[in-house]
Amino acid sequence: MKVNKKEIYRTSLVDHKIYHKKDLLRIVKTRQGEIFVDVEQSILGRGAYICYDLKKALILKRKKLLNKVFKKDVSEQIYDQIIEIIKERG
């Protein structure tokens, strides 16, 4: 994929493919260690991205990939919230 430098791209956690930032859902860990789903992509902190695909969201939950990325136990509620947001958009 040829990447335009003026546009912002990020890599999805599950499939490691490059997507436009607007096509991804952002999960953020703040400096205080709190983890949020950042739909508007405006919260400061370390971000992880997942594309809006239900199958990939289920893989994210099953493998607990956010736990590995943020090096912290992420509650099931966050994973469920991600799945609900993707279902609503899909």
N, CA, C and O of each residue as an XYZ file, in Angstrom:
360
protein
N       0.835     -1.179      0.000
C       0.000      0.000      0.000
C       0.877      1.238      0.000
O       1.748      1.393      0.856
N       0.645      2.118     -0.961
C       1.405      3.361     -1.029
C       0.809      4.357     -0.045
O      -0.395      4.611     -0.057
N       1.654      4.912      0.797
C       1.197      5.783      1.875
C       1.459      7.237      1.497
O       2.579      7.610      1.149
N       0.412      8.045      1.570
C       0.518      9.474      1.343
C       0.973     10.133      2.642
O       0.362      9.900      3.685
N       2.015     10.939      2.610
C       2.569     11.515      3.833
C       1.654     12.554      4.472
O       1.784     12.827      5.665
N       0.738     13.135      3.717
C      -0.147     14.144      4.270
C      -1.275     13.522      5.087
O      -1.838     14.180      5.963
N      -1.599     12.305      4.822
C      -2.671     11.620      5.544
C      -2.079     10.846      6.718
O      -0.901     10.491      6.703
N      -2.902     10.587      7.733
C      -2.423      9.891      8.928
C      -2.905      8.451      8.889
O      -4.097      8.184      8.740
N      -1.966      7.531      9.024
C      -2.267      6.107      9.006
C      -1.798      5.466     10.304
O      -0.842      5.925     10.929
N      -2.477      4.409     10.695
C      -2.094      3.640     11.876
C      -2.228      2.154     11.549
O      -2.884      1.773     10.579
N      -1.597      1.329     12.374
C      -1.643     -0.119     12.199
C      -2.650     -0.724     13.156
O      -2.675     -0.374     14.336
N      -3.476     -1.625     12.663
C      -4.467     -2.300     13.489
C      -3.791     -3.369     14.343
O      -2.864     -4.044     13.896
N      -4.266     -3.511     15.568
C      -3.680     -4.473     16.516
C      -3.807     -5.923     16.069
O      -2.874     -6.710     16.228
N      -4.946     -6.269     15.517
C      -5.246     -7.671     15.257
C      -4.571     -8.172     13.984
O      -3.897     -9.202     14.008
N      -4.741     -7.463     12.886
C      -4.224     -7.977     11.614
C      -2.942     -7.294     11.140
O      -2.385     -7.687     10.115
N      -2.466     -6.285     11.860
C      -1.218     -5.587     11.561
C      -1.197     -4.973     10.163
O      -0.139     -4.877      9.540
N      -2.359     -4.560      9.674
C      -2.447     -3.882      8.389
C      -2.571     -2.386      8.635
O      -3.042     -1.957      9.688
N      -2.149     -1.605      7.665
C      -2.195     -0.154      7.769
C      -3.543      0.339      7.259
O      -3.992     -0.036      6.176
N      -4.183      1.197      8.074
C      -5.468      1.786      7.725
C      -5.393      3.291      7.944
O      -4.546      3.784      8.689
N      -6.288      4.006      7.287
C      -6.426      5.431      7.564
C      -6.923      5.582      8.997
O      -7.742      4.787      9.458
N      -6.436      6.589      9.698
C      -6.750      6.758     11.115
C      -8.250      6.874     11.364
O      -8.730      6.419     12.403
N      -8.992      7.462     10.451
C     -10.442      7.636     10.606
C     -11.203      6.313     10.480
O     -12.366      6.239     10.876
N     -10.576      5.283      9.945
C     -11.215      3.978      9.777
C     -10.956      3.042     10.948
O     -11.306      1.863     10.893
N     -10.343      3.562     12.011
C      -9.971      2.740     13.161
C     -10.617      3.253     14.440
O     -10.922      4.438     14.573
N     -10.815      2.338     15.372
C     -11.292      2.668     16.710
C     -10.072      2.727     17.625
O      -9.229      1.830     17.602
N      -9.980      3.778     18.425
C      -8.811      3.981     19.287
C      -9.141      3.610     20.720
O     -10.182      3.991     21.256
N      -8.238      2.864     21.327
C      -8.307      2.546     22.742
C      -7.075      3.206     23.357
O      -5.964      3.043     22.853
N      -7.268      3.945     24.438
C      -6.177      4.747     24.987
C      -5.930      4.420     26.457
O      -6.860      4.149     27.217
N      -4.651      4.451     26.838
C      -4.248      4.325     28.241
C      -3.657      5.666     28.656
O      -2.668      6.120     28.081
N      -4.265      6.297     29.657
C      -3.805      7.609     30.110
C      -2.580      7.465     31.005
O      -2.177      6.357     31.361
N      -2.007      8.587     31.353
C      -0.836      8.575     32.243
C      -1.175      8.040     33.623
O      -0.304      7.523     34.323
N      -2.442      8.161     34.020
C      -2.871      7.649     35.317
C      -3.120      6.137     35.274
O      -3.396      5.525     36.305
N      -3.025      5.543     34.097
C      -3.204      4.108     33.965
C      -4.629      3.678     33.647
O      -4.920      2.483     33.600
N      -5.520      4.643     33.428
C      -6.903      4.312     33.091
C      -7.001      4.007     31.600
O      -6.295      4.596     30.782
N      -7.889      3.076     31.265
C      -8.062      2.679     29.869
C      -9.469      3.033     29.424
O     -10.452      2.698     30.084
N      -9.546      3.724     28.276
C     -10.820      4.166     27.726
C     -10.908      3.811     26.250
O      -9.892      3.635     25.577
N     -12.137      3.708     25.758
C     -12.369      3.631     24.324
C     -12.558      5.064     23.866
O     -13.452      5.761     24.347
N     -11.725      5.505     22.942
C     -11.688      6.897     22.500
C     -12.252      6.995     21.087
O     -11.507      6.945     20.108
N     -13.553      7.133     20.990
C     -14.212      7.177     19.678
C     -13.807      8.441     18.921
O     -13.602      8.393     17.708
N     -13.691      9.555     19.611
C     -13.365     10.829     18.970
C     -11.868     11.018     18.750
O     -11.463     11.990     18.112
N     -11.050     10.123     19.257
C      -9.596     10.147     19.128
C      -9.004     11.464     19.617
O      -8.214     12.100     18.921
N      -9.402     11.866     20.835
C      -8.943     13.148     21.356
C      -8.307     13.058     22.743
O      -7.741     14.045     23.215
N      -8.384     11.920     23.400
C      -7.828     11.767     24.751
C      -6.313     11.580     24.644
O      -5.832     10.820     23.804
N      -5.574     12.276     25.497
C      -4.119     12.144     25.495
C      -3.711     10.827     26.141
O      -4.319     10.394     27.121
N      -2.688     10.195     25.595
C      -2.172      8.958     26.151
C      -1.724      8.007     25.056
O      -1.739      8.336     23.870
N      -1.330      6.834     25.481
C      -0.864      5.808     24.543
C      -2.065      5.155     23.883
O      -2.977      4.689     24.565
N      -2.067      5.122     22.565
C      -3.213      4.595     21.845
C      -2.928      3.274     21.163
O      -1.803      2.993     20.748
N      -3.964      2.478     21.059
C      -3.943      1.241     20.289
C      -5.170      1.282     19.388
O      -6.213      1.811     19.773
N      -5.046      0.728     18.200
C      -6.111      0.857     17.203
C      -6.600     -0.500     16.740
O      -5.843     -1.468     16.680
N      -7.897     -0.550     16.412
C      -8.496     -1.746     15.834
C      -9.475     -1.296     14.760
O     -10.179     -0.300     14.924
N      -9.513     -2.035     13.666
C     -10.439     -1.677     12.593
C     -11.864     -2.080     12.991
O     -12.070     -2.922     13.865
N     -12.822     -1.463     12.336
C     -14.238     -1.701     12.646
C     -14.696     -3.004     12.002
O     -15.438     -2.988     11.020
N     -14.258     -4.118     12.549
C     -14.628     -5.440     12.057
C     -14.950     -6.317     13.270
O     -14.118     -6.485     14.161
N     -16.153     -6.866     13.294
C     -16.606     -7.632     14.457
C     -15.751     -8.871     14.690
O     -15.441     -9.198     15.836
N     -15.369     -9.558     13.636
C     -14.538    -10.762     13.792
C     -13.203    -10.421     14.456
O     -12.717    -11.152     15.319
N     -12.626     -9.302     14.039
C     -11.342     -8.909     14.624
C     -11.500     -8.444     16.065
O     -10.591     -8.622     16.876
N     -12.637     -7.854     16.390
C     -12.901     -7.450     17.771
C     -13.040     -8.674     18.671
O     -12.595     -8.662     19.819
N     -13.653     -9.719     18.151
C     -13.779    -10.957     18.935
C     -12.422    -11.621     19.138
O     -12.165    -12.201     20.193
N     -11.558    -11.540     18.138
C     -10.190    -12.060     18.274
C      -9.438    -11.245     19.333
O      -8.711    -11.798     20.157
N      -9.625     -9.930     19.294
C      -8.996     -9.043     20.283
C      -9.376     -9.454     21.696
O      -8.530     -9.498     22.590
N     -10.656     -9.755     21.890
C     -11.135    -10.152     23.219
C     -10.631    -11.546     23.592
O     -10.184    -11.767     24.718
N     -10.703    -12.478     22.651
C     -10.306    -13.855     22.950
C      -8.824    -13.951     23.313
O      -8.457    -14.666     24.246
N      -7.975    -13.232     22.578
C      -6.531    -13.292     22.828
C      -6.069    -12.281     23.876
O      -4.908    -12.285     24.284
N      -7.000    -11.405     24.314
C      -6.692    -10.362     25.295
C      -5.474     -9.543     24.866
O      -4.522     -9.364     25.626
N      -5.534     -9.054     23.629
C      -4.407     -8.320     23.064
C      -4.158     -6.978     23.750
O      -3.019     -6.514     23.790
N      -5.193     -6.353     24.287
C      -4.984     -5.080     24.974
C      -4.161     -5.264     26.245
O      -3.397     -4.377     26.624
N      -4.313     -6.409     26.902
C      -3.498     -6.700     28.084
C      -2.020     -6.717     27.721
O      -1.178     -6.231     28.476
N      -1.716     -7.280     26.560
C      -0.323     -7.375     26.123
C       0.227     -6.020     25.705
O       1.371     -5.688     26.016
N      -0.583     -5.238     25.004
C      -0.124     -3.946     24.503
C       0.103     -2.953     25.640
O       1.128     -2.272     25.684
N      -0.860     -2.876     26.560
C      -0.773     -1.903     27.642
C      -0.063     -2.435     28.880
O       0.157     -1.691     29.836
N       0.297     -3.717     28.872
C       0.979     -4.354     30.005
C       0.203     -4.136     31.302
O       0.767     -3.797     32.342
N      -1.104     -4.341     31.202
C      -2.003     -4.135     32.329
C      -3.256     -4.963     32.075
O      -3.650     -5.167     30.927
N      -3.883     -5.441     33.153
C      -5.129     -6.178     32.993
C      -6.240     -5.228     32.582
O      -6.537     -4.257     33.278
N      -6.847     -5.523     31.442
C      -7.949     -4.723     30.924
C      -9.241     -5.470     31.239
O      -9.347     -6.673     30.999
N     -10.216     -4.750     31.777
C     -11.456     -5.400     32.198
C     -12.263     -5.892     31.003
O     -12.132     -5.384     29.889
N     -13.086     -6.875     31.256
C     -13.975     -7.419     30.220
C     -14.946     -6.359     29.723
O     -15.403     -6.417     28.582
N     -15.263     -5.386     30.579
C     -16.187     -4.318     30.185
C     -15.635     -3.501     29.025
O     -16.394     -3.087     28.149
N     -14.330     -3.264     29.004
C     -13.719     -2.511     27.903
C     -13.839     -3.313     26.610
O     -14.203     -2.766     25.569
N     -13.533     -4.607     26.676
C     -13.655     -5.456     25.480
C     -15.109     -5.487     24.988
O     -15.362     -5.411     23.785
N     -16.058     -5.599     25.921
C     -17.473     -5.612     25.544
C     -17.897     -4.275     24.953
O     -18.697     -4.233     24.018
N     -17.365     -3.184     25.495
C     -17.681     -1.866     24.971
C     -17.165     -1.708     23.541
O     -17.842     -1.120     22.698
N     -15.980     -2.227     23.268
C     -15.410     -2.183     21.914
C     -16.312     -2.941     20.950
O     -16.604     -2.458     19.856
N     -16.753     -4.131     21.356
C     -17.617     -4.951     20.501
C     -18.940     -4.243     20.233
O     -19.435     -4.268     19.106
N     -19.517     -3.613     21.252
C     -20.785     -2.895     21.076
C     -20.634     -1.711     20.125
O     -21.504     -1.480     19.286
N     -19.549     -0.965     20.246
C     -19.316      0.180     19.362
C     -19.169     -0.292     17.918
O     -19.696      0.338     17.000
N     -18.465     -1.381     17.718
C     -18.275     -1.906     16.366
C     -19.598     -2.435     15.805
O     -19.876     -2.263     14.618
N     -20.402     -3.067     16.633
C     -21.718     -3.539     16.176
C     -22.606     -2.366     15.759
O     -23.300     -2.445     14.745
N     -22.589     -1.282     16.533
C     -23.401     -0.107     16.217
C     -22.970      0.530     14.896
O     -23.810      0.967     14.109
N     -21.673      0.579     14.659
C     -21.180      1.207     13.436
C     -21.372      0.313     12.233
O     -21.620      0.793     11.126
N     -21.258     -0.994     12.448
C     -21.310     -1.958     11.352
C     -22.650     -2.060     10.735
O     -22.841     -2.835      9.798
